[in-house]
Amino acid sequence: MQTRKKYIFLTFLASWLLLFFFGGDQLRHFAFFSGRKTEARRNWPRWTDRSLLKSFADSEELQSDGDPSLPSPRERRAARLSVYKNSRCRMETCFDFSRCEKHGFKVFTYPRERDQPLSESYGKILASIERSRYYTPNPEEACLFILSIDTLDRDHLSGQYVRNVDEKIRGFPLWNGGRNHLIFNLYSGTWPNYTEDLGFDIGQAILAKASFYTESFRPGFDISIPLFPKDHPQRGGEKGWLYQDSVPPKKKYLLVFKGKRYLTGIGSSTRNALHHIHNGKDIISLTTCKHGKDWEKHKDTRCDKDNVDYEKFNYQELLHNSTFCIVPRGRRLGSFRFLEALQAACIPVLLSDGWELPFAEAIDWGKAAVVGNERLLLQIPSAVRCIHPERVLAFQQQTQFLWDAYFSSVDKIVHTTLEIIKDRLLPHRSRSRFLWNTLPGGLLALPEFSTHLGDFPFYYLQHGSSPSEKFTAFIRAVSPAGSLSQPILRLIQAVSGSQYCAQILVLWSCEKPPPPSGKWPQTTVPLTIIQGRGKLSDRFFPYAAIQTDAVLSLDEHASLSTSEVDFAFTVWRSFPERIVGFPTQSHFWDAEQKRWGYTSKWTNELSIVLTAAAFYHRYYHSLFTEYLPAGLRELVDGLAACEDILMNVLVAAVTKLPPIKVTQRKQHKESVSQQVKGTTGAAGGRRFSQHQDCLNQLADWFGYMPLVSSQLRLDPVLFKDQVSVLRKKYPRLEKP
């Protein structure tokens, strides 16, 4: 027994000795063996040694990547959680849909206090909301609320930083923890880390923010907006630099950048490396250290040479003459350069890792920008060289469309934000990405009208379809006698004789009731009387009775033959997005008066086709009534014949195209009350003055003059040619 124990003890001891000699390194990791943890050190190579790394970058630059001023992922996450305490918010969990059921999508802005500071940019945002069709002054009707406190600049070193926001918003009875509120922000955080800190708890509010980190962004709830300067126009905005459907010439430069270089701190690594791709030929990359108060204290060996080269090139000329523009991050992810490149048709090459691009929920940026990686900067030149010229042209044209549709003014930025939120409320009636990314854009394609592409006048070519082969005649009767005059009887007979007429609707806008059905002429198509409300804008209301794509708008004194109607409708089916008609007017710029002028004289140009005798798509009735704010329609109701001008301005703003005039057998006969030729009488002069006032007020509201002039008139083939009348399709057009 003793011998057996002895052998067991020796075997156990030998096992421990073997384990000690062959596994001691592993045992030293355990606390019970050594009494404390020790780390095994390995002699890794130093990747900054010149023998192991080619000289694409200086070793000093690579060592600076570990700048202690840069926030670590843990610090960024902590800062994010301090702001987004409701980081799991979604529309279904943090938004009260019931507030939007009774009155629809209405937006209320808090009343402003007298001593409350307000930046120019935030004033523009509030003005955009208050002049939109969604604004309501009644908070009980509101679905969405906007603070009157300026939250755009949350850098506490800024002079526009508003303090004690938490205390102020908690005192608002409508705050409700931020639910159904929308907060706008352009700048967050401050030196040196520029975190997402806003300085107050946004609660359950939707955040519309520039320079949004994807890790902070709450998909389907927050909205990323572009960073725009304080002088960004309120409405209208400047046009893009590339004309629509034009092919730009081959540009001098392939890729350009000109901007600040940060020597230290967040955003410095990307801009410090940009000089590596500069070749002085087709790639120009210029930076300057000469900014800030103490730049000379921190300047490096490259600064002096960079500053000299920087002054050799003009920034605007580089934008004009380059195909691609580098848009690197600055201290924050976004920069003004992004919108500048879009406007210049210079395809943005984005170097801003982690940036949630503006309105990415709706906009397909893959069709308008190149999204690069900050760590793969040296691959950018070869990558853009490989893009086919046809695709480059498509990119350039898309930049112009996006600039004009969503970014050229504060109005468009704000309205796009509101429309995205509105689409979330009724996802089954929301716009598709196709509508957002195709002319004329999501703001002008109303889902209330339809979500089917074939119902709009813009997409027949893409959809492979055509407008319906029938039209609805819509006659406006305003005769004070309240009886049927001979002109309207002849007009009904002529229109009903058209092979394309589906029905006739008469908008009765007289004070006296309409004649009984027995007094109306017998027609081969249905004839319906609609009682109007006495407003000029009634003629463009989206009546449910209008079922055809085409609407022939007529005044009761219009004089047309059946052949004229048939030919005009045939022309309209080839141009369904435009107004096609007979009587025309034109506008011009009066340099002496410094205002827009209006003329009905016969000239070689036209820009307005009067809706007294014109075809257009029924969608424009919905756009006129639902897209335009109530104040603009009230303006129309107060000025004689202003509704004609507004409809033309609206269609031109949507299509960027002029109307089309077609051949007419004889000059359009206007009623005595409509003759504004400026020949006789104070009434005619007053009416003409109202036309001028209407035109100028509309130009002011849109922020520019949308009307487009044309010198085109369309006639039938063989019109007035010396051939037999029997060979002509519309012979009656030439008869007196």
Buried (B, 14 or more C-beta within 10 A) or exposed (E): EEEEEEEEEEEEEEEEEEEEEEEEEEEEEEEEEEEEEEEEEEEEEEEBEEEEEEEEBBBEBBEBEEEEEBBEEEEBEEBBEBBBEBEEBEBEEBBEEEBBEEEBBBBBBBEEEEEEEBBEBBBBBBBBBBBBBBBBEEBEBBBBBBBBBBBBBBBEEEEBBBEEBEEBBEEBEBBBBBBBBBBBBBBBBBEBBBBBBBBBBBBBBBBBBBBBBBEBBBEEBBBBBBBBEEEBBBBBBEBBBBEEEEEBEEBBBBBBBBBBBBBBBBBBBBBBBBBEBBEEEBBBBBBBBBEEEEBEEEBBEBBEEBBEBBEEBEBEEBBBBBBBBBBBBBBBBBBBBBBBBBBBBBBBBBBBBBBBBBBBBBBBBEBBBBBBEBEEBEEBBEBBEEBEEEEBBBBBBBBBBBBBBBBBBBBBBBBBBBBBBBBBBBEEEBBBEBBBBBBBBBBBBBBEBBBEBBBBBBBBEEBEEEBBEBBBBBBBBBBEEEEBBEBBBBBBEBBBBBEBBBBBBBBBBBEEEBEEEEEBEEBEBEBEBBEBEEBBBBBBBBBEEBEBBBBBBBBBBBBBBBBBBBBBBBBBBEBBBBBBBBBBBBBEEEEEEEBBBBBBEEEEBBBBBBBBBBBBBBBBBBBBBEBBBEEBBEBBBEBBBBBBBBBBBBBBBBBBBBBBBBBBBEEBBBBEBBBBEBEEEEEBEEBBBBBBBBBBBBBBBBBBBBBBBBEEEBBBEBBEEEEEEEEBEBBBBBEE
